[in-house]
Amino acid sequence: MTLLSVAQMNSQDDIEANFLVIESLIQQSKAQAAELVVFPENFVCFAAGKQRETAAQFESIQSRLEQLAHRYQIWIVAGTLPCPFRPDGSIVTDGRVRTVSLCISPEGTEARYDKIHLFDVQVGDSVGGYQESKFFEPGNDVVVAKTPFGNIGLMVCYDLRFPELALTLRQQGAHILTAPAAFTYTTGQLHWQLLLQARAMDSQCYVLGAAQQGRHGDRQTWGHAGITDSRGQLSKMVNAEGHALISTHFDLAEQEKVRLAMPLMQHRQLIHY
């Protein structure tokens, strides 16, 4: 049985101040004997228009996170970071960057996932419309990271709305899905908990939804970092504002019982209408 931790943050545009919170949350996770802590989207720097500036520091930020993972002997899913280059090392040349989620072990970075689904939508909030594709280049690779306590399927925020991604991750061996997010207050209130539970129910995976909460300049995020179990039940959720940490036990043998009792993947039919 493994203890998994999920963070809620109110990240701002000060990287050093955010790192103080990050280390504090890691310390709290370690004090509980957690083996994994998942951070939200934009956790190192949440600042509109500073993506390229932050992306220029990608490798140094990655190194700092690797040092924290090593120092505290804990696995980290490093929410998201803007990155100026693709997984093959080629530079994104059109002024955009990639949204990258890293899975880091105490020995170093084990996996990188580049966000596939970009948030180009109209939302009834103070910002109105969002066009991530203007600033970010989408990834196209599905990524599962192997760990001693189970395989982690990496997702990010808007990915939660696409069940086929969760199902593909399950098919590729995932036991746990991570969903670092910065849901808007409007969309989060409507769908955040529903989506965490739906993707867990679809895939029979634990879903770890790390979340941004509060004001970040003009933006307001919903928060409510949450964990759902392999049956799609809500295990833990933050209902307070600001920085917080929740943890739950994950039992691979118990998950296998759930999957054997209702073998969804074996029953799935490809239907052509």
N, C-alpha and C positions, 0 to 999 in steps of 0.2 A: 504494500500500500504506500502511495506517494502523496505528499502534501504539495498542492499547486496553489500559487498566489497570483492574484490579479490586481493591478493598480488602477486607481482613479487619480487623475491629476488636473490641475489648473495651470498648464504651462503657459508661459508668456514669452517675450522675445529676448530675455536675458538667459543665455546659455548656461552661464556659471550658476545663476540662482536655480535654474532647473536641475542642474547636476547635483546640487545640495539635496534637493527633494528626492531625486533618483536614488542617491546613495542611502538616504534615510529609509526609503521604502525597501531597498534591498536588505538593509540591516534588520528591519522589522520582519521581512520574510525569513531571513536566516534564523532569527531568534525563535521563530515558530517551527524551525526545522524543515522549511519548504525546500524543494529541489528545483523549482522553476518559479520565476516571476515574469509576468507579461505586462508590458507597458503600453500606453495608448499611442494612437497616431499623433505625430508632431510633438512627441514628448520632450525632445531636447530643445526645440525652438518652435513656437507657434506664433508666426508673424507673417501676415500677408505681404507678398512682394519681396520677401527675403529668401526665397527658395534657392536662388543661384548663389547667394552669399553663404548660406548654410551648407549648400552642396559642395562648395569649395573646401569645406572642412570635413567632408565625409570620412576620409581615412583617419584623421586624427580623432574624430568622435568615435569611430569604430574601435580604435585602439584603446581609448579611455574606457569604453564599455567592456572590452575584453579584459582589461586590467581589473575592473570591478568584479567580473565573473570569476576571475582567477583568485582574487583576494578573498572573496566570500565563499568560494567553492559552490557556486550556484549557476544553474542555467538561466539565461535571459532571452526572452523574445523582445528584441529592441524595436518595439512599436513600429514607427516608420521614420525614416530619414530621407531627405532629398539627396539624390546621388547624380553626379554629372556624367556617369558612364554606365554602359550596359554590362550584363554579366560577363560578356566576352572581352571586356576592357575597352571596347570602342566608345568614343565620345559621342554624346548626344549633341549634334551640331546646330540645331535650329533654335537655340535659346531656351529649350525646355530641359527638364531633368526627369529622372525616374523616382517614383515613390517606392522605397525599398524597406522591407521588413527582414531583419537579421535574426537568426537563431544562433545563440552564442553559448558554448559550453565553457567550463572552467579552463579548457585547453585552447579555446579560440573559436572563431566563427565556423559553424558547421553547415549553415545553409543560408541562402539569400532568395527572397521572393520579391519580384517586382509586380506591384499592383496591376491587375489586369483590367478591372472595370473602373472607368473614370466617371466621376460625379458631374455630369452635364445636365442639370435639371433646374426647374423653376420651383422655388420654395417660398411660401407665404410668410417670410420673416423680414427683418430689417435690411438684410442684404439683397433678398429678392431672388437673384439667379446665381448659379454657380457653374463655372466652365473649367473643370480641372484639365481638360484636354488642351487648353490654351497654354498651360504652364507645365504640364507633365506628359511624358510619352508613356503609353501603356506597355506593360510587359505582356508576355504570351506563354510563359512556362508555368505549369503546375508544379508545386514543390512540397515534398514531404521530407521532414528531417527525422532521422532516427536518433533516439535517445535511450538511455538505460531503463526508463520508466514507461516507454511507449513511443509510438511514431506521431509526430506533430505535423498536421496539415496547416500550412500558412495561408491565411486570408487577411484582407484589410477592409474594414469599414463597408463601403458600398458593395463589396463582394458578397456580403451576407444576403443580398436580395436575389442571388442567382443560385438556386438549389443544385443546378447541374455541377457547379464547381465543388460544392461540399460532397456531392455524390462521387465525383471523380477522385477527390482526395481520399474518401473512404475506400474506393476501389483500389487505390494505390497503397493501401495499408494503414491509413491514419486511424489513430485511436482518440486523438485530441485535435480539435480545431482551434486556432487562435484568431481572434478578430480585434486587433487594435483599431480604435475608432475615434472619430471626432464628429459624431452625429449632431446635426443642427438640433436646436431645442424643439423646433416644430416637428421634424421627421422622427426624432427620438421619442418624443411623447407619444406619437402615433404607433411606431413600429419596432422600436429597439428590442424590448423584451420579447415581443412576438417573434421577431426574426431569430433571436438567440435560441428560443425554444423550438422553432420550426426547423432550423438547420440541425439541431441536435436530434430531433425526432426523425428527420429524413435520413441522417447518416449514422445514427446510433453512436455518435461520438460525444465526448464532453466538448462543450464550446466555452471558451474563455474570452469574454468580452471586456477588454480593458478600454476605459473611456475617458475622454476629456470632459470636464464639467465647468461651466461658468462662463465668464466674459473673457474674451481674448481680442482686445481692440473692438472692432465693430461686430465681431461674431459672438454668438452665444451657443454653447454646446449643452447637450442634455445630461451627460453623465450617466449615473446609474450603472456603473460597472457591474457585470453580472456573470454568473457561472451556471450553466445548465448541464444536467447529467445525461447519460446515454439513453434514458427514457424520454428525454425532452422536458424534464421537470426542472423548475428553477431551484437551484441549490443555495445560492447566495446572491445578494444584490445590495449595492450601496444606495442608501436613501438619504444621505447627507451631502452637503456641499463640500467642495474643495478636495484636498488630497486625502486618499483613504486606501486601505488595503483589505481585501477579503481573501480567504483561503478555504480550500476544501480537500478532502482526501479522494484520491483516484485509485481505484482497484481494478487492475486489468482483468483479473479472474471474474470479478462481478460483471464487468462489461461483457465478457464473453458469454456469460449466462444469459444476459439480456438479448444478445444477438442470436444465440442458439434458440431461445424460446420464440423469437419472432424473426425468422431469417429473411429480412427484407431484401437483401442483395440477391439471394438465390431466387426469390419470388418475382423480382422485377422483370417486367415484360417490355420489349421494345414495340410500341404500338404505332402503326402507320395509319393515319386518318385519310 
